[in-house]
Amino acid sequence: MTTRANRRTVAVCIVGAAIALDTAPVWAGPCGEEITAFETAVRQSAKRPGAGPFLRQSVGAQMARQPTPESIKRAQTQAQASFDAALAKAKEMDVRGDQTGCAAALGSAKDMYNLQ
């Protein structure tokens, strides 16, 4: 009986610790609030037509070549990957406390995303 009670107590402590860690406050770096605001705007724009990450027009597009479904998908994938990388870099710089690096990376992410 004592063993069962001890196991239950240990299980409750583990679950309690996991919940406490999951809800612990996150200490934001120098541009954490700006990152959070931008991510909120990105989520809110998700259903709008034309909203999303984009890349600059390619040389092929400037030469009046017609896009194929494959080239469109490839461009969308590249745009999403570039956007994700820039936002991840901003978060990394924020964690490091690098205000300048964070602002530059976040600026790049903002430049890559159409919030329409």
Secondary structure as GFF3:
##gff-version 3
##sequence-region A 1 116
A	DSSP	alpha_helix	2	22	.	.	.	ID=ss1
A	DSSP	alpha_helix	32	45	.	.	.	ID=ss2
A	DSSP	beta_strand	52	53	.	.	.	ID=ss3
A	DSSP	alpha_helix	59	62	.	.	.	ID=ss4
A	DSSP	alpha_helix	69	96	.	.	.	ID=ss5
A	DSSP	alpha_helix	99	111	.	.	.	ID=ss6
A	DSSP	beta_strand	113	114	.	.	.	ID=ss7
###
